[in-house]
């Protein structure tokens, strides 16, 4: 099982610029942030949270607005974390920057109320990798997790599924669209219940955020 691609500092900076380069990317970020904001509200406005993989910190303002008092930000890429460090919002937003694998998080059990995994699950082709990630999200969170990915049931997703999928490879690979019923069955297999789903662009595009809970 491999970890996330290790971004150089220059690649991480390019990643950060990419999401602010056009009206389309800025609107998508705005909608993704809105979905995460709704998930935090529906999770009861947690005060501690994990953002992993955090990238360069694109979602940190949402955690701050939602009342999160202490945020842990993790990523498997030292380059991403180096760029992210310049985007910190305060001494506890994030309180810690942790270089760690999403499949084996260097974090204690139940260390946060809410664990967010944005824009990562759809990179995982192997069922074992997806279950490892979900198991870690469940382990480090006290109750809630949020996972975003590409799903069908919309114009772009249905069109994507008509094309041959990328080759299966372990760990972090090319993005793929998944059927909703398959994804939701995986969440239940990992011991999560689906609280709510939020579509970034309903009926049009593939992005969906799931709010999950466990005992």
N, C-alpha and C positions, 0 to 999 in steps of 0.2 A: 504494500500500500504506500503510495507516494504522497508527498505533501503538496502544498500549493506551489506553483511556479515561483521562483525567487526573482522578484523584480529588482532590477538595479534602481539606483536613485533617479536616473534619467528616465527610465521607463515609468516609474511611479509618478514623476512629475508630468509626464505625457498623459498618464491615466487621469490625473487630476484635471488637467486642462481639457481633456476630451469631453468630460461631462458638463463643461460650460462653454463649449465651442459654437453652439448653434441654438436657435430657438427651440428646435425639436428636443435636443438633449436637456436644455434647461427646463422645458415643460415636463419632460419625463421625470427629472429629478424632483421637481415640485410635486408631482403626483405621487411618486414613491414616498417622499417625506410625509405627505398627507396620509397615506395608508399606514405608515409606521406610527404616526401620531394617533390615529384612530385605534390601532392595536394597543398602544400603551394606555390609552384611556380605558379601553374595554378590559384591560388586564388589571384595572383598579389603580392606575397611576403609581407604579412601583417606584421605590426610591433608590434601589440599586439595580444595575443592569450591566450586561456584557454585550459588546459589539464585536463579533468575530465571524469572518475576517473583516477588519475595520477599514481596509484600504487606506485612503488618506484622510478619513474622518468626515466624509460627506454627510453622514447622518447624525453627527454629534449635536448640531443645533436642535434637532427634534427631541433628543433626550433631555437637553437643557430646558426647552420650552415645556416639556411634559412633567417637569418637576423631579427628574432623576437627580439625586444628590451626589451619588458616587457611581462612576462609570469605569469599567475595565474594558480596555480596547486591546484586542489581540489580532495578530496576523502572522502568517508563516513567512513573510517576506521582510527582511531587515530594511530593504530599500523603501518599502511602503511605510514602515514605522518611522523611518528617518524623516520622510516628508511629512507624515502625519503629526510628528512632534511639533512642527511649526504651526499647526492648526488648532492647538489646544485652546479650549475656551476658559479654562481656569484650573486651579490646583487639583480639583477632583473631577474635571470633565475633559479628558479622563484622568482618573486618579493614578492608574497604572497603564503602561504600554508593555505588552507581553508578546515576545516572539515565541509562537507555539503552533503546533499542528492542530488543525481542526478535528483530526481523528483521535488525538490523544492530548487533550488540553492540559497544560501545566497549571492547573487551577484546582483548589480544593472542592469537595462536594458541597452543593447547595450554597455557593458563595454569593449568588445574586438572586434577586427576585425574578428577573426577566432576562432571557438570553435571546439576542437577535442574530440571525444568520442571513445576511442580505447578499443577493447576487452570487451565490456559491453552489447551492444544491443542484442546479441545472448543469453544472460542469461535471457531475459525477455520473459516470456510466455504469459502474459496478454496484449491484445491490448491497454487497458487503460494505463498501465505502459509505453508502448512504446510511445504512444502519449504524455504522460506527459513529458517524457524525451525529445522528439523532440520539444515540445513546449518550454521547458526551453532553449534548445540549440538555438532556434530561438530568444527567448527573449533576451538572454545575448549577442548574436553576432550581429554585424552591417550588415553583409552580408553573410558570409560563415560558413559552418560547415562541419566536416568530421566525418563519422561514419564507423567503421569496424565491420564485423560480418561474420558468416558462411552462404554461399548460395549454391544452386545447380548449375548445368551446368558444373560440373567437375566430375572426377572419384570418389573422396572421398565423395563429397556431394550427388551424385546420389546413392551411396551405402548406405550412412547414412539414406537417406529418405526411403529406403526399410525396415528399422528397426522401431519398435514402438517408438514413441517419448517419452521423459520423461514426467511425469505427470505435468499438468498445476498447477502452484502455483504463488501467487502474489509476486511481487518484484524480487529480485535477486535469480535465481534458476539454475538448471543444463543447460548446453549449449545445443543448438538445432540448426539444420540446417534449413534454410527457403528457400522457392521458391523465385526466383528473382522477379517475377512479383508481388508477394504479398508484398514483402519488398518495392519495388519501388512505389507501390500504396500507401503504408503508408506514405512514404516521401511526396508524392504529396498531400495527405490528410492533412498533417501537414503544408502545405504552402511552401514546398521546391521544387525547380527545381533541377534535377540531371545535374550537369555540366560534370562529368566524373566518370568512375569507374576504379579501379586499382586492378588487381588480383595479389595476392602475389605469387602464383605458378599457372600460367594459365593452365587450362584444367586438372590440377592434384589435387589441394587441395582447400578447402572451403573458405579460407580467402579472403575477398574482402573489399576494402576501397572505400566508396562513397564520392565524393566531392559534396556538396549541396550548393545552394544559395537561398536567399529569398530577397524580396523587402525591 
